[in-house]
Amino acid sequence: MSAPDRVLIAGAGPIGLICAYRLSLLGIPVVIVDRATEIPADLRASTWHPATMDMLEEIGITDVILEKGAVCPSWQYRFQSTGERAVFDMRVLEGETRHPYRVQCEQFHVVRHLAELVSRRDNVDLRWGVEAVEVAQDDAGVAMTVVHDGVRETLKGRFLIGADGGRSQVRDQLGLGFDGKTYPIFTMVAITDFPFEKHFEGLSNVSYVWTDTGNFSLLRVPDRWRSGITPRPDQTPEDALSDENINAHFQRIVPRDARYDILARGSYRTHMRVTERFNVGRVFLAGDAAHLNTPNGGLGLNCGVHDAMNLAEKIHAVWHGHADMAVFDRYTRQRKIIATDYVHTMSDANHHRMRERDPQKRREIMDDMKRITADDALMKEWLMNSSMINAVRFAETVA
């Protein structure tokens, strides 16, 4: 097929927009489509790790994350009843990263900023309310059939990136599977502006807390706290997210006479899945379209950002004749092993650790966490993994 010199991208979330912006800065024209008609201010990922902050500094995105987010120089595991805690101090990462901290910044802030940036680029065409429905390719290029207001149109280009999420139409069109598992419980999130930091001694901006009967998390974004909620086995998502139950959840954290102001709430299924290949010919997958994991530890968004930056560099190399198409096989080798051996392994361990109910096993976990945090060398080793610095470095060694 005759293919215009441009890259097509399905999905204008953070991963698709980072791909689009990076490619545009490299002088490569892009058409990016998304079926949404506007950017939702929803309760998606909010954690940005040091390795990701370093990476996004290259394209000038870290400033908005710092402006809209809350810097977290430490995070902790904690017993609610006693206040006992193991605190991971991220300052031990100084010298390994330019950003020795996490930042809690809700992803829609970054998506809005990126959408504004790409809309100013002469070589980017961003289209909302446009859904990708079919994909075709040959040795010369790709074709993506899209639908807008019931009208079908076929867009052509040299390459196509599927960054269209866990239910990726691009992945389905490639005939790729999405093997893995779905966790049996929903993940719930609620936001309030109550100042929990004034009621818990030494509370970190990211805190994972065991209660006598369950667990919750508290993640601070500017002027607000996001709380992860594990519903009871007998609760439906709708019941768990009712005003009454969310207020009861916050009352169990800090009892008070007044009701809590609930600023937002949401629920979603939690998966651990990965597709078999991230590249098929001239079509590539990135982010949730290629891999899903539990939100525990905030690894999924960051892994997707690393996909985007890696892939953009490889497209640039092929575009300008510095590499051949075989470099995209390396993209699969690099990114799939990170998604499985790093992200899946760590996030699954985090998921089960936080949902442990046995008091003796909790005691053993806490003792081990305190042993690690009492030794700067051991704490640094842990944080080099959990902050994804080691993952980025390892990916570079994958041939």
C-alpha positions as CSV (number, residue, x, y, z in Angstrom):
1,M,0.0,0.0,0.0
2,S,1.1,3.6,-0.6
3,A,1.8,5.0,2.9
4,P,2.2,8.6,3.9
5,D,5.3,9.4,6.0
6,R,3.6,9.4,9.4
7,V,3.0,7.2,12.4
8,L,-0.6,6.3,13.5
9,I,-1.4,6.0,17.2
10,A,-4.6,4.5,18.7
11,G,-5.1,5.8,22.2
12,A,-4.5,9.4,23.6
13,G,-3.9,8.4,27.2
14,P,-0.5,9.1,28.8
15,I,1.3,6.4,26.8
16,G,-0.1,7.3,23.4
17,L,0.5,11.0,24.0
18,I,4.1,10.5,25.2
19,C,4.7,8.5,22.0
20,A,3.2,11.2,19.9
21,Y,5.1,14.0,21.6
22,R,8.4,12.3,21.6
23,L,8.1,11.3,17.9
24,S,7.0,14.9,17.0
25,L,10.1,16.3,18.7
26,L,12.2,13.9,16.6
27,G,10.6,15.3,13.5
28,I,8.2,12.4,12.8
29,P,4.6,13.3,11.8
30,V,1.9,11.6,13.9
31,V,-1.9,11.1,13.7
32,I,-3.3,10.1,17.1
33,V,-6.9,9.1,17.7
34,D,-9.0,8.4,20.8
35,R,-12.6,7.3,21.1
36,A,-13.1,9.6,24.1
37,T,-14.5,13.0,23.3
38,E,-12.7,14.6,26.3
39,I,-10.1,13.8,28.8
40,P,-11.7,12.3,31.9
41,A,-10.6,13.5,35.4
42,D,-10.9,9.9,36.6
43,L,-9.2,7.9,39.4
44,R,-6.4,6.2,37.4
45,A,-2.7,6.0,38.2
46,S,-1.0,8.7,40.2
47,T,2.5,7.3,41.0
48,W,5.5,8.5,39.1
49,H,8.7,6.8,40.0
50,P,12.3,8.2,39.9
51,A,13.3,6.3,36.8
52,T,10.3,7.7,35.0
53,M,10.9,11.2,36.2
54,D,14.4,11.0,34.8
55,M,13.2,9.7,31.5
56,L,10.5,12.4,31.1
57,E,12.9,15.1,31.9
58,E,14.3,14.5,28.5
59,I,11.1,15.8,26.9
60,G,10.2,18.5,29.5
61,I,7.3,16.7,31.2
62,T,8.7,16.5,34.8
63,D,7.9,20.1,35.5
64,V,4.1,19.6,35.2
65,I,4.3,16.4,37.3
66,L,6.1,18.3,40.1
67,E,3.8,21.3,39.8
68,K,0.6,19.3,39.9
69,G,1.8,16.5,42.2
70,A,3.0,15.9,45.8
71,V,6.6,14.8,46.3
72,C,7.0,11.7,48.4
73,P,10.5,11.4,49.9
74,S,9.4,8.3,51.8
75,W,6.8,5.6,51.9
76,Q,5.9,3.1,54.5
77,Y,4.2,-0.1,55.7
78,R,2.2,0.5,58.9
79,F,0.1,-1.1,61.6
80,Q,-2.9,1.1,62.3
81,S,-3.5,-0.1,65.8
82,T,0.0,0.6,67.2
83,G,1.6,3.1,64.7
84,E,4.5,0.7,64.2
85,R,6.0,1.3,60.8
86,A,8.8,0.5,58.4
87,V,9.7,3.6,56.5
88,F,11.6,3.5,53.1
89,D,13.6,6.7,52.8
90,M,14.2,7.4,49.1
91,R,17.0,9.7,49.8
92,V,19.3,6.7,49.7
93,L,18.8,6.8,45.9
94,E,20.7,10.1,45.6
95,G,23.5,9.7,43.0
96,E,21.5,6.9,41.2
97,T,18.7,9.3,40.0
98,R,18.1,13.0,39.5
99,H,14.7,12.5,41.3
100,P,15.2,10.5,44.6
101,Y,11.5,10.5,45.4
102,R,8.1,9.4,44.1
103,V,5.6,12.0,42.9
104,Q,1.9,11.5,43.4
105,C,0.3,13.3,40.5
106,E,-3.0,12.1,39.0
107,Q,-2.4,11.1,35.4
108,F,-5.2,13.3,33.9
109,H,-3.1,16.4,34.7
110,V,-0.2,15.0,32.6
111,V,-2.6,13.9,29.8
112,R,-4.1,17.4,29.6
113,H,-0.7,18.9,29.5
114,L,0.5,16.6,26.8
115,A,-2.7,17.1,24.7
116,E,-2.1,20.8,24.8
117,L,1.6,20.4,23.8
118,V,0.9,18.1,20.8
119,S,-2.0,20.3,19.7
120,R,0.6,23.1,19.1
121,R,2.8,20.8,17.0
122,D,2.6,21.3,13.3
123,N,3.4,17.6,12.7
124,V,0.7,16.1,15.1
125,D,-2.9,15.6,14.3
126,L,-4.9,14.8,17.5
127,R,-8.4,13.6,16.9
128,W,-11.0,13.0,19.7
129,G,-14.1,11.0,19.4
130,V,-12.5,8.8,16.8
131,E,-12.3,5.0,17.4
132,A,-9.9,2.6,15.7
133,V,-11.7,-0.5,14.6
134,E,-9.6,-2.3,12.0
135,V,-5.9,-2.7,11.3
136,A,-4.1,-3.9,8.1
137,Q,-0.5,-3.8,7.0
138,D,1.9,-4.9,4.3
139,D,5.6,-4.4,3.6
140,A,5.2,-0.8,2.7
141,G,2.9,0.5,5.5
142,V,-0.1,0.2,7.7
143,A,-3.8,1.1,7.4
144,M,-6.1,1.9,10.4
145,T,-9.8,2.1,9.8
146,V,-11.5,4.6,12.2
147,V,-15.1,5.6,12.9
148,H,-16.2,9.1,13.8
149,D,-19.9,10.0,14.2
150,G,-20.7,6.8,12.3
151,V,-18.5,7.6,9.4
152,R,-15.7,5.2,8.5
153,E,-12.3,6.5,7.3
154,T,-9.0,4.7,6.5
155,L,-5.8,6.3,7.7
156,K,-2.5,5.2,6.3
157,G,1.1,5.5,7.6
158,R,4.4,3.8,7.9
159,F,3.9,2.5,11.5
160,L,1.0,2.0,13.9
161,I,1.2,2.1,17.7
162,G,-1.6,0.5,19.8
163,A,-1.8,2.4,23.1
164,D,-5.5,1.8,23.4
165,G,-5.6,0.2,26.8
166,G,-6.4,-3.2,28.3
167,R,-9.3,-3.8,25.9
168,S,-7.0,-2.9,22.9
169,Q,-8.7,-3.1,19.5
170,V,-5.3,-3.0,17.9
171,R,-4.2,-6.1,19.9
172,D,-7.3,-7.9,19.0
173,Q,-6.9,-7.1,15.3
174,L,-3.4,-8.5,15.4
175,G,-4.9,-11.8,16.8
176,L,-2.7,-11.7,19.9
177,G,-3.8,-13.2,23.2
178,F,-3.7,-11.6,26.6
179,D,-2.8,-14.4,28.9
180,G,-2.8,-14.1,32.7
181,K,-5.3,-13.8,35.5
182,T,-8.0,-11.6,36.9
183,Y,-7.8,-11.1,40.7
184,P,-11.0,-12.1,42.4
185,I,-11.6,-8.7,44.1
186,F,-12.3,-5.2,42.8
187,T,-9.9,-2.4,43.6
188,M,-11.7,0.7,45.1
189,V,-10.5,4.2,45.4
190,A,-12.0,7.2,47.2
191,I,-10.7,10.7,47.7
192,T,-11.2,13.1,50.6
193,D,-9.7,16.4,51.6
194,F,-9.4,15.4,55.3
195,P,-5.8,16.1,56.6
196,F,-4.9,12.6,57.7
197,E,-1.2,13.7,58.1
198,K,-2.3,15.7,61.2
199,H,-3.7,12.6,62.9
200,F,-1.0,10.0,62.4
201,E,2.6,10.5,63.7
202,G,5.1,10.1,60.9
203,L,2.6,9.3,58.1
204,S,4.4,9.2,54.7
205,N,2.7,10.6,51.6
206,V,2.5,7.0,50.4
207,S,1.4,4.6,53.2
208,Y,0.2,1.0,53.1
209,V,-1.7,0.2,56.3
210,W,-2.8,-3.0,58.0
211,T,-5.9,-2.8,60.2
212,D,-7.1,-5.5,62.6
213,T,-9.6,-6.7,60.0
214,G,-8.2,-5.7,56.7
215,N,-6.0,-3.1,55.0
216,F,-6.1,0.3,53.2
217,S,-3.7,2.6,51.5
218,L,-3.3,6.4,51.8
219,L,-1.7,8.3,48.9
220,R,-1.4,12.0,49.1
221,V,-1.9,14.3,46.2
222,P,-2.0,18.1,46.7
223,D,-4.6,19.0,49.3
224,R,-6.3,15.6,49.1
225,W,-5.8,11.9,50.1
226,R,-6.5,9.0,47.8
227,S,-7.4,5.8,49.8
228,G,-7.4,2.3,48.4
229,I,-10.2,0.2,49.8
230,T,-10.5,-3.5,49.9
231,P,-14.2,-4.4,49.9
232,R,-15.6,-7.2,52.1
233,P,-16.1,-10.5,50.2
234,D,-19.9,-10.1,50.4
235,Q,-20.0,-6.5,49.0
236,T,-20.8,-5.5,45.5
237,P,-18.7,-2.6,44.0
238,E,-21.8,-0.4,44.1
239,D,-22.4,-1.2,47.8
240,A,-18.8,-0.6,48.7
241,L,-18.7,2.7,47.0
242,S,-21.9,4.1,48.5
243,D,-21.7,7.3,50.5
244,E,-22.4,5.3,53.7
245,N,-19.7,2.7,53.2
246,I,-17.0,5.1,52.1
247,N,-17.8,7.4,55.0
248,A,-17.6,4.3,57.3
249,H,-14.2,3.4,55.7
250,F,-12.8,6.9,56.5
251,Q,-14.3,6.8,60.0
252,R,-12.4,3.6,60.7
253,I,-9.2,5.4,59.8
254,V,-9.9,8.6,61.9
255,P,-13.2,8.6,63.8
256,R,-14.9,12.0,63.8
257,D,-18.3,13.5,64.5
258,A,-18.7,15.0,61.0
259,R,-19.2,13.0,57.9
260,Y,-16.3,13.0,55.4
261,D,-16.5,14.9,52.2
262,I,-16.1,12.4,49.4
263,L,-14.6,14.2,46.4
264,A,-14.4,11.2,44.0
265,R,-14.7,7.5,44.0
266,G,-14.2,4.6,41.6
267,S,-13.7,0.9,41.2
268,Y,-12.0,-1.4,38.6
269,R,-11.1,-4.9,38.0
270,T,-7.5,-5.9,38.7
271,H,-5.6,-8.0,36.2
272,M,-2.1,-9.5,35.6
273,R,-1.8,-10.1,31.9
274,V,0.7,-9.8,29.0
275,T,0.5,-10.4,25.3
276,E,2.9,-12.7,23.5
277,R,4.5,-10.0,21.3
278,F,4.7,-6.3,21.5
279,N,5.5,-6.0,17.7
280,V,4.0,-7.6,14.7
281,G,5.4,-6.2,11.5
282,R,4.8,-2.5,11.4
283,V,2.3,-2.5,14.3
284,F,3.4,-2.2,18.0
285,L,1.7,-2.3,21.4
286,A,2.6,-0.2,24.4
287,G,1.3,0.3,27.9
288,D,-1.9,-1.5,29.0
289,A,-2.5,-2.7,25.5
290,A,0.6,-4.9,26.0
291,H,0.5,-5.6,29.7
292,L,-1.6,-5.2,32.8
293,N,-0.8,-5.5,36.5
294,T,-2.2,-4.7,39.9
295,P,-1.9,-1.1,41.0
296,N,0.0,-2.0,44.2
297,G,3.3,-0.2,44.0
298,G,2.3,2.1,41.1
299,L,4.3,0.2,38.5
300,G,1.9,-0.1,35.5
301,L,1.8,3.5,34.3
302,N,5.6,3.8,34.7
303,C,6.3,0.6,32.7
304,G,4.0,2.0,30.0
305,V,6.0,5.3,29.9
306,H,9.2,3.3,29.5
307,D,7.6,1.4,26.6
308,A,6.7,4.6,24.9
309,M,10.1,6.2,25.2
310,N,11.9,3.0,24.1
311,L,9.6,2.5,21.1
312,A,9.9,6.2,19.9
313,E,13.6,5.9,19.9
314,K,13.5,2.7,17.8
315,I,11.0,4.2,15.3
316,H,13.3,7.2,15.0
317,A,16.3,4.9,14.3
318,V,14.4,3.0,11.5
319,W,12.9,6.2,10.1
320,H,16.3,7.7,9.5
321,G,18.0,4.5,8.3
322,H,20.1,3.9,11.4
323,A,18.5,0.5,12.1
324,D,16.4,-2.1,10.3
325,M,13.1,-3.6,11.2
326,A,14.8,-6.2,13.4
327,V,15.2,-3.6,16.1
328,F,11.5,-3.9,16.8
329,D,12.0,-7.5,17.8
330,R,14.4,-6.2,20.4
331,Y,11.6,-3.9,21.6
332,T,9.5,-7.0,22.4
333,R,12.5,-8.7,24.1
334,Q,13.3,-5.7,26.2
335,R,9.8,-4.6,27.3
336,K,8.2,-8.0,27.8
337,I,10.8,-9.2,30.2
338,I,10.4,-6.0,32.2
339,A,6.6,-6.4,32.2
340,T,6.8,-10.0,33.5
341,D,10.0,-10.5,35.5
342,Y,10.0,-7.1,37.1
343,V,6.5,-5.5,37.1
344,H,4.3,-8.6,37.4
345,T,6.6,-10.1,40.0
346,M,6.8,-7.0,42.2
347,S,3.2,-5.9,41.9
348,D,1.8,-9.4,42.6
349,A,4.0,-9.7,45.7
350,N,2.8,-6.2,46.8
351,H,-0.8,-7.3,46.2
352,H,-0.6,-10.4,48.4
353,R,1.6,-8.7,51.0
354,M,-1.0,-6.0,51.7
355,R,-3.9,-8.4,51.7
356,E,-2.3,-10.8,54.2
357,R,-4.7,-11.4,57.1
358,D,-2.7,-13.8,59.2
359,P,-1.3,-11.9,62.3
360,Q,1.8,-14.1,62.5
361,K,2.6,-13.7,58.8
362,R,2.0,-9.9,59.0
363,R,4.4,-9.8,62.0
364,E,7.0,-11.6,59.9
365,I,6.6,-9.2,57.0
366,M,6.8,-6.2,59.2
367,D,9.9,-7.5,60.9
368,D,11.5,-8.1,57.5
369,M,10.6,-4.6,56.3
370,K,12.1,-3.1,59.4
371,R,15.3,-5.1,59.0
372,I,15.6,-3.8,55.5
373,T,14.8,-0.1,56.4
374,A,17.3,-0.2,59.3
375,D,20.2,-0.8,56.8
376,D,20.8,1.8,54.1
377,A,22.4,-0.7,51.8
378,L,19.5,-3.1,52.0
379,M,17.0,-0.3,51.7
380,K,18.7,1.0,48.6
381,E,18.8,-2.4,47.0
382,W,15.0,-2.7,47.6
383,L,14.3,0.8,46.3
384,M,16.5,0.4,43.2
385,N,13.9,-2.3,42.2
386,S,10.7,-0.7,43.4
387,S,11.6,2.6,41.8
388,M,12.3,0.9,38.5
389,I,15.9,2.1,38.2
390,N,17.2,-1.4,38.0
391,A,14.5,-2.3,35.4
392,V,15.6,0.5,33.1
393,R,19.2,-0.5,33.4
394,F,18.5,-4.1,32.8
395,A,16.4,-3.4,29.7
396,E,19.4,-1.8,28.1
397,T,21.4,-5.0,28.5
398,V,18.8,-7.1,26.6
399,A,20.1,-7.7,23.1
